[in-house]
Amino acid sequence: MGDAPDKPRAPRERGLLERLRAAGAEMDRFDDATLAATAAVHRALLAQPKTRYLGVVDPTDWGRLPVAVETVLGAWPGRIEQLCLVVPWTPAVMPSASDYLRAAKRALGRAGHKTVLLVTSHELAELEVDLLGRETGCLVTALVAPDLRLVGPARARERIPDALGNLSSRDNSGVDVEAAIVAHNAELRQADRFHDVLEAATPRTWAAPLILGINALVFTLMVAGGVSWWMPSTDSIFAWGGTYGPSVVRGEWWRLLTANYVHFGVLHAGFNMWCFWQVGRFTERLLGSWAFLLAYTLSGVAGSIASIGHNAQGVGAGASGAVFGVFGCILGFMLVRRRTVPVSVFKPLVLSVLGFLGYNLAYGLTQPHIDNSAHVGGLVAGFLCGIALSRRLPASKGGTPAVRYLYALGVALLVASGAAFVAGRVPKDAPRREVSAVAAYEAFAAVAAPLFEEFDHITAEISALRAKDPAAHLAELVERARSNATALARIPVTNREVAALRMLWRGAFGEQVLALDALAKAAQATDAAKAQALARRWQVHLRRMTDKLEACRAAQAAFLERHGLKPAPTY
């Protein structure tokens, strides 16, 4: 019916006993009443259909050892878990109940469990149990043998699984604890072996952290560029790569990809990345890193296409389509590789994925701001990618067959066909979207701020050079000014008013370069007349730089006043 008593215990089972004994517990000194009460607890819990142990349980010493249990109430996403530690104790095992409870938590590695059922034949008052809970930081309830009374504060008793209420009146004698434990351990070891196979197939997961890092970097750059971290405008989202149907069909196809790394605020980004991280690394191990990256990208693009097909005139962004695609990959893999996955992994995984998808799709139908079309598009593409890119586990020594990438090419062609179909539905006369002047100015000013500071530093150094020989610094200043002017010219601007402002600033930056260049040539000239001519040219460019600088400041002030913005520091 289980492991023979003389069979050596598995390392984790033996380690539990050793750690408890190392803490000073006399594990062989349990009285019969405590052991009988512990057995009744186990039978009552196992009689519930959704109660399971957490971790390997010793099938020969289960009545004397602390165990962690989980009782699941309801189906996901209404899933409620009752977690608790069942800890048998008598003073003969360890005189201090609080010391033994701490040792049990450390031995199980379940220090996060706050709910404890202390099974004992030692008479304890409610005040003593409450004090024990305060000393250990737990919600402790004592089950006192032989009459199986629950003793403890009300807030602790409420956390105990319902199966343990009125235990003395329940007949669970038909439950075979050892058989259940053996079956549980077998399932747990199957799951462990499966995860070992996954780690061997993909020892290092780099794609999921890379995707997470890119999303975090883009969001950080957006905020640093002046975009609101809480509720960014649609103009700023569009400027950073969000989808807009007319712009996409007119040649900006890259938005189908970039929109998956742009988010409407920190909550949008945080929730998407939290969901992605829950399954990202696991799915990467299922498919392999490159295959996972391909599936994620195709799912995200498919989600963007579906979003445009549903609302071509709206600005769309977010990784949710790609995240739904990751969940779809799991379902596709499980469909064709079901025999590869142990039942103990397959069933809860599929139920969790279906629960997540069902809940979020249903919730999306009730919220007008959630784009369910992107979710469905990503989910379908991910499901097909999961089928196409699935592989045998354990991975063969010859490597992964390249034919699965040919299947993925078929999925990519389907996505491309969807893009062509959607492009035909976008109105040809739809206006091209232009970023508002305010959003464009804020983005430009945030990027250009260090360039303006460098411009001022160089101008101050030019003034200082008048009183001394400039030869030692001119070459460096010319290079700095030229690099600064080039960087300003390369800042992308998507609004005509802001582009006009940038043009004025480029004029001032250019005059600074010409002034320095004339001064450098004057310093190197050997002919006195040529040196004087170059010095006059330097003065001319310097005056022009000053005049253009004043024009820039006036134009900037007019722009701010025209758009109702607060005066900003002028440069």
C-alpha positions, 0 to 999 in steps of 0.5 A: 500500500506504500513504501515498505517501512524499512525502505530508505526515505527520500532525501527531503523526507529524511531531511525533515526529520533530521532538521526537527531532531537538530532543533531538539525535538524528541520525535519518538515521544508522541503519545497515542492520543496525539497520534490518533488526533493527527490521524483524524485530521489527515483523514478529514482533510483528505476526505475533501476533494480539493485538499492537497499536501504541499511538498513531499510527505513521509508515508511512514511517519506522517502521523508525527510530522508537521505538514503543509496543506492547501484547501481550494474553495471554488473554481478559478478565478473565484479560487480561495485557498486555505493554507495551514500547517498541521503540527502535532505536539506534546511537551515530551517532544519539545517542552516549549510549544512556541520553540517547536512551532518555529522549528516546524516552520523552518523545517518545512520551509513554509515560514510564510504560512500564518495559519497553524493547527496545533494537534496536542493531548496537552490541555491548553487554555484559549489565552495560552493559544493566543499567547502562542500565536503572538510569540510566533507571529501565527494564527494558532488554533489548538486541536485538543485530544481526545475529545478533539476540541478546537481552542483558540481565538475566534480570528484564528479558528475562522482560518481553519478549513471547514473539514475540521469543524465538529471533527469528533462527529465525522466518520472518515475511517474509510480514508487511507492516508498512506495510500493518498500520501503515496499517490500525492508524492508520486504526482509531486515527483512526476511534476518535479521530473517534468520541471527538470526536463524543462530546465534541461531543455532550456537551461537559461531563459533570456527571452522573457527577461529581455522582453520585460526589460525592453518594456521597462526601458521604454516606459522609463524613457517615456516618463523621462521624455515628459510623458505622464506616468499615470495617464498619458495622452493619446498623442504621446502614445502615438508619438512613441509608437502606438497604432493608428490605422491610417498611419499604419496603412500609409507605410508606418507598419513598424507600429504593429510591433512598437505598440506592444512595448508602449503602455497607457500608464504605470498600472497598464504596464505593471499589470501586463508585465506581472501577467507576462512574468507569471507564465513567460519563463515557463512558456520559454522553457516549453518552446525554447528561447528563440521560438518563444520570442518569435511566438511573442512577436507574432502574437503581439503583431496579430493583436495590433492588427486585430485592434486596428480591424476593430477600431481603425481610428483609435490609438492602440498600445499595450502588451496584452495581445502578446501576453494573451498569445503566451497563454495561447502558446501554452494551450497549443502546446498542451493540445499536441504534446499532452502525453509529454506533460504529467497529469499533475501538471497538465490539469491545474495548468490548463484550468488556470490558463482557461480561467485567466482567459475566460475571466479577462475576456469577460471583464473586457466585455464590460469595460469600454476602454479595454480592447478585447479584439487585441486580446483575441487576435493575440490569443489565436496567433499564440495558440497557432504558434504553440502548435507550430513551435511545440517540441518533444520533451526531453529534447533530442540530442540532435537538436530541435527540428527546423521544420517547426519554424516552417510551420511558424512561417505559415502562422506568419503568413496568416498574420500577414494575410490578416494585415492585408485584409484589415488594410483594405477596411481602413478608410483611404481618406482618413486624416493622418494623425499628427501629435499635438503641439503640447505633447510634441513640445514636451517630448522635444524639450525633455530630450533637448534639455542637456543640449541647451545646457551644453550650448550655454556652457560653450557660450560661457567658455567663449566669453572667457577665451577673449582674455587669453590665448584660445589655442589650448581649448578651441579644438575641443570647443569646436568639436563639442559645439558641432556634436551638440548641433548635430544631436539637436538636428537629429531629435525627431519632431512630429508637429510643425510648430515644434519643428519651427522652434527647432529650426530657430534653435538650430540656427543659433547652434549653427552660428555658435559652430561658425563663430568657434570655427572662425576663432580657431582659424584666426588663432592658427593664421600666420598672416596678420591680415587674414587673422584680423579678417577671421577675427572680424568674422568671429565677431559677426557670427557671435552677434548673429548667435546672440540675435538668433538666441533672442529670437528663439526665446521670444518664439518659445515664450509666444508658443507657451503663451499660445498654448496656455503653458507655464513659462519654462526656463529659457535657454 
